[in-house]
Amino acid sequence: MADFQHHLIYGVGMSVTCAAVGHFQFGLTPVQAGAAAILGSAASLAPDLDHPEGLPGRILFEILGVLIPIVTLPHLPWEYKQQFAVEHWILYFCLAYLVVRFFLGYLFTKLMTHRGIFHSLPAACICGQIIFLWMSQLLFMARVTIATIAVIGYVTHLVADEVYSVDWKGNSIKRSFGSALDLGHISEFSTWLAYGILISLGYIIFQQVNAMPMVDFRKF
């Protein structure tokens, strides 16, 4: 299994590369490309959410504690945001950070096991679906591109774990080989839950895409 430093290097490198491709080939603005690189880098650490007390998990929950309240802003009712003063925003961001960093971190500590469903392809797809839904204020192609970069960042972590599960010098395979790039285990409740979330988010995305004007698809 790759360590934190390798995951960070591979994740950031792949995400920055994909964001550059997204900018030059798929029409992302420089700001969108920068955001995509950050989201892809964060996604490359996301499989270690199932081990939040480790260094990658702690750093990721720190990042999520900042990102989630920011990304949630466009989805807040306008009448509430219009009435918010500076002190309201201070309270909002501080409370959101504390809830994500400590409360959600604690829940993951109690409910998840390392190398569980978070180290799987369905989890990578769920990550992309969440990013796609969060980016609802953007055009369709930009949403797809950024979500794809996040999925690539996530899968980069899984591939690195598989590569480092092979002892290339000793020509042997570690017991952990095959536990990252898998589809879950039918006997585990977390697998059923993940597929339930995957299908539910897929249905929501289908409804959104189906409601989009056809002009969006002709343009992109």
Secondary structure, 3 states (H helix, E strand, C coil): CCCHHHHHHHHHHHHHHHHHHHHHHCCCCHHHHHHHHHHHHHHCCHHHHHCCCCHHHHHHHHHHHHHHHHHHHHHCCHHHHHHCCHHHHHHHHHHHHHHHHHHHHHHHHHHCCCCCCCCCHHHHHHHHHHHHHHCCCCCHHHHHHHHHHHHHHHHHHHHHHHHCCEECCCCEECCCCCCCCCCCCCCCHHHHHHHHHHHHHHHHHHHHHHHCCHHHHHHC
